[in-house]
Amino acid sequence: MDITAVLKVIWMVAASGLTILVLLHSPKGDGLGGLGGQAQLFSSAKSAEVTLNRVTWTLFSVFMGLTIVLSRLKA
């Protein structure tokens, strides 16, 4: 398995995770995040939102970085 294949797998996992996390975000405190029992995982809604934002931005950075790297490897 070459490095390009490994990067593509990581890229696809980041894309899937990013899609799920964006759906979990709630515009005004409700949304799909309430369906999975998100409130029980964190001590408060504020810490849940902060953690969700951090993980979303991290996955976004990984996704965009790998998009640039993979596009450069094709050229």
Residue pairs with C-beta under 8 A, 6 or more apart in sequence:
4 70
4 73
7 66
7 69
7 70
7 73
8 70
10 62
10 66
11 63
11 66
11 67
11 70
14 59
14 62
14 63
14 66
15 63
17 59
18 56
18 59
18 60
18 63
21 52
21 55
21 56
21 59
22 56
23 32
24 31
24 32
24 33
24 36
24 38
24 52
25 31
25 33
25 52
25 56
26 32
26 33
26 34
26 49
29 45
33 48
33 52
38 48
39 45
39 48
41 48
42 48
42 51
